[in-house]
C-alpha cells in the first residue's frame, strides 16, 4: 500500500468513526425525545380519561346495552398510544387501533432495532374503571413508538444523506490535496533515477513544504558532493596515468642516457683490452671499466630507491624516514627541520609503511617547491588504535577555498582515505600549512 492510499484510508476511517459517533448520539437523542413525548402524551391521556369517567359517573349513562363505551375509535389519531378497554372478564370492548393500516415511509429494520435497543420496552399503564354500581372494566394504555420512529427516521434520513455527501466530498478533496502535497515525491524519484543512471547534474527544485525543502537541500548537497568526488577521481586517475607515463619516460631516458652510455664505454674498453699489446694498456681499460660499473651501480641504486626505498625493508620505517629527511636537508640546507617518531612500526603491513613514507616524502616535496618555509616539524606517533601524523611549516600557505591544481595534496588525501584514515589540512595565506593525518594501526603485516 503506497503512501497516498494509506493516507486516504486513514482519513476515511477517521471520518467513518466521526460519523458513527454522530449517528449514535443522534439515535440516543431521538430515543430520549421519543420517551419524553410518549410519557407526556400518556399522562395527558390518563388525565382526560379521569375527567371522562368522572363525567360519566355524574350522568350515570356509561352503560349502553350492557356495554361501557369511551368511543376510543374516535381517538385513532392519537398515534403514540394504543388505548384498549377491557371488561371485567378481560374481553376487549373498545380500542383506538381497531384497524391499523400500513404506515407510510416506514423506517428500515436496522433503524427500528437501533431505536428499540436504546429506548427499551416501554411499560403499559393500567387503570381500573369504577362506576356507581362498581368496577366495570380496565383501561390499558400502551406506548406505541412506531410512528415516532418513522418520524425520526424521516428527519434522520436527511441528515444521513448530508453526511454521506459530506463524506464523499471530503474524501475527494482529501485525495486531491494528498496528491498535490505528495507530488514532489515524483520529482524526488525522478531525480534519484537520473542520478542512478549517471546524470550527476540532476538536482531537485525548492519545495514549499519545509520537510520536503530540507530533503531537497540535502539531496542537492549529496549530488554535488558525489559529482565533485567523481570528478576528482577522474582527475586523479588522469594524473596517475600521466605520472606513470612520466615516470616510465624518465626511467627510459635514464636507462638510455646513463646505462646505455656506460655500457657503450664498457664495450669500448673491452675491445681495447682484447687488442692490447701491453699489460699497462689492459690495466688502464680494466680500471675504466671498474669506474663505469661503480657509476652504473649508483644509478641503479638511485632508480631502485625511487621505485621502492630499500631502507624501509631492511632497516625499518624510522631509519628510512631519517635517511629520507637527511637526503632532503642536504638539498635544502637553509631549512630547519624537527623530526619526532614514537611507537613500534615493525608489525605493520607493507602498504601502511610505504604510505607513511610516501606521505612524508610528498610533504617534503611540496614544501621545497611551494612553501618557501624555513622551519618544519614532522611528528609521527603510533598507539594501540591508530597512527597520528602531523606536518607543519611556516611558509607561504595558500587559500584553501581554491581547488589545488596539482596532484600532491589530492593524491595524499586519496591515499589516506583509501586506508580508512582521516586527512585534514589547515592553511591560510602567509599562515603556513598544518597537515593532520590519522591512520588505523590495526592493519598487520601479511606473512
C-alpha positions as a Python dict, from the first residue, in 0.01 Angstrom:
ca = {
    (1, 'X'): (0, 0, 0),
    (2, 'X'): (155, 328, -111),
    (3, 'X'): (163, 645, 97),
    (4, 'X'): (-121, 820, -88),
    (5, 'X'): (-360, 529, -48),
    (6, 'X'): (-258, 481, 315),
    (7, 'X'): (-330, 845, 399),
    (8, 'X'): (-670, 828, 228),
    (9, 'X'): (-762, 509, 412),
    (10, 'X'): (-663, 662, 747),
    (11, 'X'): (-867, 977, 683),
    (12, 'X'): (-1164, 766, 563),
    (13, 'X'): (-1155, 558, 879),
    (14, 'X'): (-1145, 874, 1091),
    (15, 'X'): (-1444, 1017, 905),
    (16, 'X'): (-1635, 691, 945),
    (17, 'X'): (-1560, 693, 1317),
    (18, 'X'): (-1683, 1052, 1348),
    (19, 'X'): (-1998, 970, 1151),
    (20, 'X'): (-2059, 659, 1363),
    (21, 'X'): (-2025, 858, 1684),
    (22, 'X'): (-2258, 1123, 1543),
    (23, 'X'): (-2513, 856, 1446),
    (24, 'X'): (-2505, 703, 1794),
    (25, 'X'): (-2553, 1043, 1956),
    (26, 'X'): (-2836, 1124, 1713),
    (27, 'X'): (-3018, 797, 1784),
    (28, 'X'): (-2971, 842, 2157),
    (29, 'X'): (-3115, 1194, 2148),
    (30, 'X'): (-3403, 1077, 1929),
    (31, 'X'): (-3481, 796, 2174),
    (32, 'X'): (-3482, 1039, 2466),
    (33, 'X'): (-3715, 1270, 2277),
    (34, 'X'): (-3950, 981, 2198),
    (35, 'X'): (-3959, 867, 2558),
    (36, 'X'): (-4031, 1219, 2683),
    (37, 'X'): (-4304, 1281, 2425),
    (38, 'X'): (-4477, 948, 2481),
    (39, 'X'): (-4461, 986, 2858),
    (40, 'X'): (-4621, 1331, 2841),
    (41, 'X'): (-4885, 1204, 2598),
    (42, 'X'): (-4969, 909, 2825),
    (43, 'X'): (-5006, 1141, 3129),
    (44, 'X'): (-5233, 1373, 2932),
    (45, 'X'): (-5445, 1078, 2812),
    (46, 'X'): (-5490, 949, 3167),
    (47, 'X'): (-5599, 1290, 3287),
    (48, 'X'): (-5852, 1312, 3005),
    (49, 'X'): (-5992, 969, 3080),
    (50, 'X'): (-6017, 1054, 3451),
    (51, 'X'): (-6226, 1357, 3359),
    (52, 'X'): (-6437, 1147, 3121),
    (53, 'X'): (-6502, 881, 3387),
    (54, 'X'): (-6599, 1149, 3637),
    (55, 'X'): (-6847, 1294, 3388),
    (56, 'X'): (-6995, 952, 3317),
    (57, 'X'): (-7048, 886, 3686),
    (58, 'X'): (-7239, 1209, 3718),
    (59, 'X'): (-7456, 1131, 3416),
    (60, 'X'): (-7474, 759, 3504),
    (61, 'X'): (-7501, 688, 3133),
    (62, 'X'): (-7195, 482, 3069),
    (63, 'X'): (-7387, 158, 3023),
    (64, 'X'): (-7535, 132, 2682),
    (65, 'X'): (-7693, -201, 2601),
    (66, 'X'): (-7472, -366, 2859),
    (67, 'X'): (-7157, -212, 2714),
    (68, 'X'): (-6928, 62, 2852),
    (69, 'X'): (-6815, 283, 2563),
    (70, 'X'): (-6546, 553, 2567),
    (71, 'X'): (-6565, 599, 2191),
    (72, 'X'): (-6199, 501, 2159),
    (73, 'X'): (-6242, 452, 1788),
    (74, 'X'): (-6263, 828, 1758),
    (75, 'X'): (-5910, 854, 1906),
    (76, 'X'): (-5740, 685, 1612),
    (77, 'X'): (-5533, 999, 1552),
    (78, 'X'): (-5361, 951, 1887),
    (79, 'X'): (-5062, 777, 1724),
    (80, 'X'): (-4829, 750, 2020),
    (81, 'X'): (-5063, 544, 2238),
    (82, 'X'): (-5255, 225, 2199),
    (83, 'X'): (-5569, 257, 2420),
    (84, 'X'): (-5778, -52, 2496),
    (85, 'X'): (-6080, -100, 2726),
    (86, 'X'): (-6140, -449, 2868),
    (87, 'X'): (-6444, -557, 3068),
    (88, 'X'): (-6423, -743, 3397),
    (89, 'X'): (-6384, -1068, 3207),
    (90, 'X'): (-6082, -943, 3013),
    (91, 'X'): (-6269, -910, 2687),
    (92, 'X'): (-6173, -620, 2461),
    (93, 'X'): (-6465, -382, 2437),
    (94, 'X'): (-6315, -80, 2262),
    (95, 'X'): (-5980, 33, 2111),
    (96, 'X'): (-5830, 315, 1906),
    (97, 'X'): (-5642, 52, 1697),
    (98, 'X'): (-5935, -145, 1565),
    (99, 'X'): (-5796, -136, 1212),
    (100, 'X'): (-5441, -29, 1161),
    (101, 'X'): (-5328, 33, 808),
    (102, 'X'): (-4975, 18, 680),
    (103, 'X'): (-4774, 323, 771),
    (104, 'X'): (-4612, 530, 500),
    (105, 'X'): (-4239, 590, 491),
    (106, 'X'): (-4163, 318, 741),
    (107, 'X'): (-3813, 318, 889),
    (108, 'X'): (-3575, 36, 791),
    (109, 'X'): (-3537, -258, 1023),
    (110, 'X'): (-3185, -163, 1135),
    (111, 'X'): (-3303, 183, 1244),
    (112, 'X'): (-3602, 36, 1429),
    (113, 'X'): (-3381, -219, 1601),
    (114, 'X'): (-3135, 55, 1699),
    (115, 'X'): (-3415, 267, 1844),
    (116, 'X'): (-3561, -31, 2031),
    (117, 'X'): (-3219, -114, 2170),
    (118, 'X'): (-3181, 240, 2303),
    (119, 'X'): (-3537, 302, 2427),
    (120, 'X'): (-3606, -46, 2555),
    (121, 'X'): (-3956, -179, 2610),
    (122, 'X'): (-4187, 93, 2746),
    (123, 'X'): (-4428, -30, 3016),
    (124, 'X'): (-4808, -17, 2980),
    (125, 'X'): (-5028, 183, 3214),
    (126, 'X'): (-5341, 16, 3353),
    (127, 'X'): (-5628, 190, 3527),
    (128, 'X'): (-5945, 28, 3664),
    (129, 'X'): (-6275, 199, 3581),
    (130, 'X'): (-6536, 220, 3852),
    (131, 'X'): (-6896, 338, 3818),
    (132, 'X'): (-7176, 376, 4072),
    (133, 'X'): (-7252, 6, 4053),
    (134, 'X'): (-6886, -95, 4095),
    (135, 'X'): (-6590, -191, 3874),
    (136, 'X'): (-6688, -213, 3510),
    (137, 'X'): (-6355, -274, 3341),
    (138, 'X'): (-5997, -165, 3286),
    (139, 'X'): (-5824, 86, 3059),
    (140, 'X'): (-5485, -23, 2924),
    (141, 'X'): (-5262, 248, 2770),
    (142, 'X'): (-4964, 103, 2584),
    (143, 'X'): (-4694, 332, 2437),
    (144, 'X'): (-4657, 290, 2060),
    (145, 'X'): (-4330, 437, 1932),
    (146, 'X'): (-4357, 308, 1574),
    (147, 'X'): (-4500, 634, 1443),
    (148, 'X'): (-4241, 835, 1631),
    (149, 'X'): (-3963, 611, 1498),
    (150, 'X'): (-4088, 669, 1144),
    (151, 'X'): (-4093, 1043, 1203),
    (152, 'X'): (-3740, 1035, 1346),
    (153, 'X'): (-3629, 826, 1050),
    (154, 'X'): (-3758, 1089, 808),
    (155, 'X'): (-3558, 1355, 994),
    (156, 'X'): (-3253, 1134, 1036),
    (157, 'X'): (-3260, 1021, 674),
    (158, 'X'): (-3193, 1375, 557),
    (159, 'X'): (-2903, 1406, 799),
    (160, 'X'): (-2760, 1074, 679),
    (161, 'X'): (-2784, 1188, 317),
    (162, 'X'): (-2599, 1507, 406),
    (163, 'X'): (-2336, 1308, 597),
    (164, 'X'): (-2292, 1076, 301),
    (165, 'X'): (-2246, 1369, 65),
    (166, 'X'): (-2007, 1528, 316),
    (167, 'X'): (-1816, 1201, 346),
    (168, 'X'): (-1784, 1168, -31),
    (169, 'X'): (-1684, 1531, -85),
    (170, 'X'): (-1428, 1525, 197),
    (171, 'X'): (-1270, 1207, 60),
    (172, 'X'): (-1244, 1358, -289),
    (173, 'X'): (-1097, 1681, -151),
    (174, 'X'): (-852, 1490, 71),
    (175, 'X'): (-747, 1267, -220),
    (176, 'X'): (-679, 1571, -438),
    (177, 'X'): (-499, 1752, -154),
    (178, 'X'): (-281, 1449, -78),
    (179, 'X'): (-192, 1411, -446),
    (180, 'X'): (-93, 1777, -465),
    (181, 'X'): (100, 1764, -137),
    (182, 'X'): (289, 1447, -233),
    (183, 'X'): (353, 1544, -593),
    (184, 'X'): (714, 1642, -506),
    (185, 'X'): (777, 1274, -427),
    (186, 'X'): (754, 1203, -800),
    (187, 'X'): (1020, 1471, -859),
    (188, 'X'): (1239, 1310, -593),
    (189, 'X'): (1203, 964, -751),
    (190, 'X'): (1280, 1108, -1094),
    (191, 'X'): (1594, 1281, -964),
    (192, 'X'): (1709, 962, -789),
    (193, 'X'): (1652, 762, -1108),
    (194, 'X'): (1854, 1011, -1311),
    (195, 'X'): (2130, 1004, -1051),
    (196, 'X'): (2128, 624, -1062),
    (197, 'X'): (2158, 630, -1442),
    (198, 'X'): (2467, 851, -1420),
    (199, 'X'): (2325, 1201, -1463),
    (200, 'X'): (2524, 1371, -1187),
    (201, 'X'): (2378, 1712, -1278),
    (202, 'X'): (2032, 1610, -1160),
    (203, 'X'): (1900, 1846, -892),
    (204, 'X'): (1574, 1893, -702),
    (205, 'X'): (1378, 2220, -706),
    (206, 'X'): (1300, 2421, -395),
    (207, 'X'): (978, 2284, -242),
    (208, 'X'): (728, 2489, -41),
    (209, 'X'): (683, 2233, 237),
    (210, 'X'): (961, 2273, 499),
    (211, 'X'): (1016, 1898, 533),
    (212, 'X'): (1043, 1840, 158),
    (213, 'X'): (1253, 2154, 125),
    (214, 'X'): (1505, 2004, 371),
    (215, 'X'): (1510, 1682, 168),
    (216, 'X'): (1570, 1887, -147),
    (217, 'X'): (1862, 2074, 11),
    (218, 'X'): (2023, 1755, 144),
    (219, 'X'): (1976, 1578, -190),
    (220, 'X'): (2134, 1862, -384),
    (221, 'X'): (2429, 1875, -143),
    (222, 'X'): (2472, 1499, -175),
    (223, 'X'): (2455, 1517, -556),
    (224, 'X'): (2710, 1800, -565),
    (225, 'X'): (2942, 1608, -332),
    (226, 'X'): (2906, 1294, -541),
    (227, 'X'): (2967, 1485, -862),
    (228, 'X'): (3273, 1655, -715),
    (229, 'X'): (3406, 1326, -581),
    (230, 'X'): (3368, 1150, -914),
    (231, 'X'): (3526, 1442, -1098),
    (232, 'X'): (3814, 1435, -851),
    (233, 'X'): (3852, 1062, -905),
    (234, 'X'): (3863, 1113, -1281),
    (235, 'X'): (4116, 1390, -1238),
    (236, 'X'): (4317, 1172, -1002),
    (237, 'X'): (4310, 881, -1246),
    (238, 'X'): (4432, 1107, -1526),
    (239, 'X'): (4705, 1245, -1302),
    (240, 'X'): (4810, 894, -1202),
    (241, 'X'): (4830, 783, -1562),
    (242, 'X'): (5025, 1097, -1652),
    (243, 'X'): (5265, 1046, -1362),
    (244, 'X'): (5304, 682, -1451),
    (245, 'X'): (5392, 769, -1808),
    (246, 'X'): (5626, 1047, -1692),
    (247, 'X'): (5798, 803, -1457),
    (248, 'X'): (5834, 547, -1733),
    (249, 'X'): (5966, 815, -1964),
    (250, 'X'): (6220, 931, -1706),
    (251, 'X'): (6331, 576, -1634),
    (252, 'X'): (6365, 501, -2005),
    (253, 'X'): (6561, 821, -2057),
    (254, 'X'): (6792, 748, -1765),
    (255, 'X'): (6846, 391, -1878),
    (256, 'X'): (6918, 510, -2228),
    (257, 'X'): (7136, 808, -2139),
    (258, 'X'): (7317, 675, -1836),
    (259, 'X'): (7320, 296, -1856),
    (260, 'X'): (7342, 288, -2236),
    (261, 'X'): (7629, 534, -2239),
    (262, 'X'): (7818, 342, -1973),
    (263, 'X'): (7758, 10, -2148),
    (264, 'X'): (7897, 159, -2466),
    (265, 'X'): (8205, 275, -2273),
    (266, 'X'): (8247, -75, -2127),
    (267, 'X'): (8228, -231, -2474),
    (268, 'X'): (8495, 7, -2597),
    (269, 'X'): (8723, -72, -2302),
    (270, 'X'): (8667, -444, -2359),
    (271, 'X'): (8769, -401, -2721),
    (272, 'X'): (9080, -217, -2607),
    (273, 'X'): (9165, -499, -2365),
    (274, 'X'): (9122, -757, -2639),
    (275, 'X'): (9360, -572, -2870),
    (276, 'X'): (9605, -450, -2607),
    (277, 'X'): (9969, -528, -2678),
    (278, 'X'): (10093, -430, -2335),
    (279, 'X'): (9973, -502, -1984),
    (280, 'X'): (9960, -135, -1895),
    (281, 'X'): (9704, -64, -2165),
    (282, 'X'): (9488, -354, -2050),
    (283, 'X'): (9505, -238, -1687),
    (284, 'X'): (9400, 114, -1781),
    (285, 'X'): (9093, -18, -1964),
    (286, 'X'): (9007, -253, -1676),
    (287, 'X'): (9027, 39, -1431),
    (288, 'X'): (8798, 241, -1657),
    (289, 'X'): (8552, -49, -1666),
    (290, 'X'): (8557, -66, -1285),
    (291, 'X'): (8477, 307, -1259),
    (292, 'X'): (8193, 277, -1508),
    (293, 'X'): (8046, -26, -1329),
    (294, 'X'): (8053, 162, -997),
    (295, 'X'): (7874, 452, -1158),
    (296, 'X'): (7614, 217, -1305),
    (297, 'X'): (7558, 63, -962),
    (298, 'X'): (7493, 409, -818),
    (299, 'X'): (7245, 485, -1095),
    (300, 'X'): (7065, 153, -1042),
    (301, 'X'): (7056, 215, -666),
    (302, 'X'): (6906, 560, -724),
    (303, 'X'): (6640, 419, -956),
    (304, 'X'): (6554, 141, -712),
    (305, 'X'): (6532, 395, -429),
    (306, 'X'): (6279, 594, -627),
    (307, 'X'): (6077, 281, -704),
    (308, 'X'): (6099, 128, -357),
    (309, 'X'): (6318, 256, -68),
    (310, 'X'): (6540, -35, 32),
    (311, 'X'): (6598, 107, 380),
    (312, 'X'): (6227, 60, 454),
    (313, 'X'): (6252, -317, 412),
    (314, 'X'): (6600, -360, 557),
    (315, 'X'): (6614, -114, 846),
    (316, 'X'): (6251, -19, 922),
    (317, 'X'): (6035, 291, 894),
    (318, 'X'): (6221, 515, 1140),
    (319, 'X'): (6560, 467, 978),
    (320, 'X'): (6414, 502, 627),
    (321, 'X'): (6247, 831, 720),
    (322, 'X'): (6565, 964, 878),
    (323, 'X'): (6760, 878, 563),
    (324, 'X'): (6491, 1048, 353),
    (325, 'X'): (6499, 1361, 568),
    (326, 'X'): (6880, 1367, 576),
    (327, 'X'): (6900, 1349, 197),
    (328, 'X'): (6633, 1618, 167),
    (329, 'X'): (6815, 1851, 409),
    (330, 'X'): (7131, 1803, 208),
    (331, 'X'): (6948, 1955, -88),
    (332, 'X'): (6779, 2220, 131),
    (333, 'X'): (7041, 2326, 387),
    (334, 'X'): (6871, 2657, 479),
    (335, 'X'): (6563, 2488, 630),
    (336, 'X'): (6544, 2378, 996),
    (337, 'X'): (6353, 2051, 1046),
    (338, 'X'): (6242, 1882, 1372),
    (339, 'X'): (6150, 1515, 1339),
    (340, 'X'): (5986, 1308, 1613),
    (341, 'X'): (5868, 947, 1586),
    (342, 'X'): (5746, 709, 1858),
    (343, 'X'): (5590, 365, 1865),
    (344, 'X'): (5655, 21, 1726),
    (345, 'X'): (5606, 1, 1348),
    (346, 'X'): (5759, -342, 1292),
    (347, 'X'): (5434, -541, 1270),
    (348, 'X'): (5253, -304, 1031),
    (349, 'X'): (5150, -401, 680),
    (350, 'X'): (5381, -302, 392),
    (351, 'X'): (5107, -90, 233),
    (352, 'X'): (5074, 115, 552),
    (353, 'X'): (5451, 153, 592),
    (354, 'X'): (5508, 266, 235),
    (355, 'X'): (5208, 503, 264),
    (356, 'X'): (5359, 676, 568),
    (357, 'X'): (5691, 702, 387),
    (358, 'X'): (5532, 842, 71),
    (359, 'X'): (5321, 1090, 268),
    (360, 'X'): (5628, 1234, 438),
    (361, 'X'): (5812, 1235, 104),
    (362, 'X'): (5523, 1420, -67),
    (363, 'X'): (5504, 1676, 215),
    (364, 'X'): (5875, 1750, 185),
    (365, 'X'): (5848, 1777, -194),
    (366, 'X'): (5555, 2021, -172),
    (367, 'X'): (5734, 2232, 90),
    (368, 'X'): (6050, 2250, -121),
    (369, 'X'): (5856, 2351, -432),
    (370, 'X'): (5587, 2588, -300),
    (371, 'X'): (5612, 2675, 71),
    (372, 'X'): (5923, 2897, 87),
    (373, 'X'): (5948, 2789, 453),
    (374, 'X'): (6250, 2790, 684),
    (375, 'X'): (6112, 2575, 966),
    (376, 'X'): (5936, 2236, 951),
    (377, 'X'): (5810, 1999, 1218),
    (378, 'X'): (5725, 1634, 1148),
    (379, 'X'): (5568, 1422, 1422),
    (380, 'X'): (5460, 1058, 1392),
    (381, 'X'): (5311, 868, 1687),
    (382, 'X'): (5167, 517, 1698),
    (383, 'X'): (4941, 385, 1971),
    (384, 'X'): (4724, 76, 2000),
    (385, 'X'): (4440, 203, 1782),
    (386, 'X'): (4584, 449, 1531),
    (387, 'X'): (4880, 637, 1389),
    (388, 'X'): (4881, 1015, 1428),
    (389, 'X'): (5094, 1213, 1189),
    (390, 'X'): (5138, 1592, 1175),
    (391, 'X'): (5348, 1801, 938),
    (392, 'X'): (5370, 2180, 986),
    (393, 'X'): (5565, 2455, 814),
    (394, 'X'): (5586, 2833, 845),
    (395, 'X'): (5575, 2900, 474),
    (396, 'X'): (5351, 3099, 243),
    (397, 'X'): (5038, 2890, 289),
    (398, 'X'): (4752, 2926, 40),
    (399, 'X'): (4378, 2987, 8),
    (400, 'X'): (4223, 2650, 92),
    (401, 'X'): (3893, 2751, -75),
    (402, 'X'): (4062, 2736, -414),
    (403, 'X'): (4087, 2387, -555),
    (404, 'X'): (4456, 2295, -596),
    (405, 'X'): (4567, 2221, -949),
    (406, 'X'): (4844, 1982, -856),
    (407, 'X'): (4830, 1615, -779),
    (408, 'X'): (5019, 1621, -449),
    (409, 'X'): (4751, 1712, -192),
    (410, 'X'): (4478, 1527, -382),
    (411, 'X'): (4693, 1216, -403),
    (412, 'X'): (4778, 1236, -31),
    (413, 'X'): (4408, 1264, 59),
    (414, 'X'): (4314, 972, -164),
    (415, 'X'): (4596, 761, -21),
    (416, 'X'): (4486, 831, 338),
    (417, 'X'): (4115, 776, 273),
    (418, 'X'): (4198, 458, 83),
    (419, 'X'): (4343, 324, 411),
    (420, 'X'): (4024, 425, 602),
    (421, 'X'): (4209, 719, 755),
    (422, 'X'): (4137, 1089, 801),
    (423, 'X'): (4313, 1376, 626),
    (424, 'X'): (4284, 1735, 748),
    (425, 'X'): (4457, 2037, 604),
    (426, 'X'): (4467, 2377, 779),
    (427, 'X'): (4616, 2674, 598),
    (428, 'X'): (4576, 3038, 506),
    (429, 'X'): (4776, 3287, 306),
    (430, 'X'): (5104, 3368, 487),
    (431, 'X'): (4998, 3138, 775),
    (432, 'X'): (5185, 2823, 678),
    (433, 'X'): (5033, 2477, 643),
    (434, 'X'): (4931, 2216, 902),
    (435, 'X'): (4854, 1863, 785),
    (436, 'X'): (4698, 1619, 1034),
    (437, 'X'): (4666, 1255, 933),
    (438, 'X'): (4508, 968, 1124),
    (439, 'X'): (4559, 611, 1004),
    (440, 'X'): (4431, 287, 1161),
    (441, 'X'): (4712, 90, 1315),
    (442, 'X'): (4523, -240, 1313),
    (443, 'X'): (4650, -335, 968),
    (444, 'X'): (4905, -610, 1033),
    (445, 'X'): (5188, -726, 816),
    (446, 'X'): (5092, -1012, 587),
    (447, 'X'): (5308, -1319, 626),
}
